[in-house]
């Protein structure tokens, strides 16, 4: 149980993992099928589309004989920091919808490294850009804007409204302009010339 609190920072997220997996002596990693079943039960929604969330959550354990789809505590913790409590019955469906809509955007490249971003931008015309997930400080600056050998973190702006912390916008670090959504930033950016979304590559799972 102590291991859970070492890997997962959010208290509610810890509780979800502890209640659903520790009792069955499955701590880390958890097979995707088991995780999906618990998540749908928690959300009380067995028809919700988890395709985009799965692509971010999934780690593929590979050995000489087979590949196994799993969710690790470390990965689960990151998704919670990037997007919020997607496992929560009240907030979860909206967060999963947000992940799905974001993943469909041509400029969103998901969880890739700076080196991978540079590789995709090489040879692209001026004004080509992408927005990707950032692992440096996933809670405060969950995204990074990458373009033409420049990488700028995107801050999530939050406000306490009646005891509930809500996102009120986004801004590029060290810039003044505030955007209501990431889509607003990508299409109406006043800080940089964002003209063309960088082409995506085919989805590659996280291997371990």
Phi, psi and omega in degrees: 000323179300324180300324180299315182289340176285325185266327186247119187278317184290132185296316180294323178294320176301316182296319178300312182293318183294313183292322188269335186240326182297323182297335180258012179059030173244102188258303185196125357276171178249131177303141183305316182301320179291318179296315181299317180299314180294321181295315180296322178294319179296319180282346185057040181215107184265003180245354183299138182281114182256012186304308182291320178297321179299318182297333178271326183283329194287137166238137180255116175273125187239133171228189185295335187254333187202173173236136182236130179273122183223166171240126179263158177299321180299317181290317178302316179300320180295316181298320178297319179292321180292317191239339183111185187285078183293348179271353184281135185299323182277314186267335188304310182304319179293322179292318179295323175296320178299316178299318180296314180294320178295317181295336180279348181288137183295337183268353181267121185251009174071215185265086175236159181279169176299319180298320178293322179297315179300317180299322180286332182273343181300130177083357179277151182293163179303141179091359176283136186213169172210158170242131183226165177286146181244134181261354183295310177217075190299340181276314183273321179233077188286346184230159176229135173266122180241131176198137172041058177063022177234135182229120182235130179288148178249122182273141171268124180263127184235158181215144178273113179243100179063036180088357178248128179277120181236150177280128181248355179162185180223150174215149176283133183305134180071013174243163186262332186292140179245136181241139183295321182222169175294324178297321177297317178298316183292328185260338184232032184293126178259359183265327180220161176274100180255101187257318188224134176288133178295134179301140177275158170258167177299146181300132176239121181293162175281121179260147179222000000 
